Amino acid sequence: MPLFSKGVITQIATDNPDVYAFKVSGHIDDDASEALAEFMNAVFDARGTVSMLLDLSDFTGSDWDSMLDTDVIKSRFRALTHVKRYGVVGAPDGAAKMITLMNKIIPVEAGAFEAKDIEMAWEFVGAHPLDENQPKLG
């Protein structure tokens, strides 16, 4: 499966085929959100359980109506049974607190990391960037 890239979302190749990492650089529009959801639904179909790392350190927001897209809703519900570990780097304060809270009540091991703790986030999901020329998280 080729690396995902749509709008401000870019996949980062990892040394573990069961870990999917993404860098968000800017504002996520509906098209990018839906495309990522479709991509991850295909990953869930093909691979079963995976871990994910999402770098939001350059995230500037998203279109609210993208959360109502059918594929986005489906991928979020499927993530509850298809994602083992979910690490988020540089999340806004409110999102980081929600990730910490949700970690206690959902079946996914979730962790929020500051940008300076990027190595801890990679260790948490069990992978590292595959290629030094790929965009770096954090």
RAWO-V89417 format. One line per field, one symbol per residue. psi: psi as a letter, one per 30 degrees, with the letter a starting at -180 (. if undefined). A space follows every 10 residues. Layout:
psi=???
This chain:
psi=klkkkkbgkk kkklgjfgkk kkkkiakkle eeeeeeeeee eeeeeefckl lkkkjgfgkg llkeffffke eeeeeeeeff ffkekjkkkg kleeeeeeee efffflgkjk kkklefheee eeeefhllke kfflkkl.
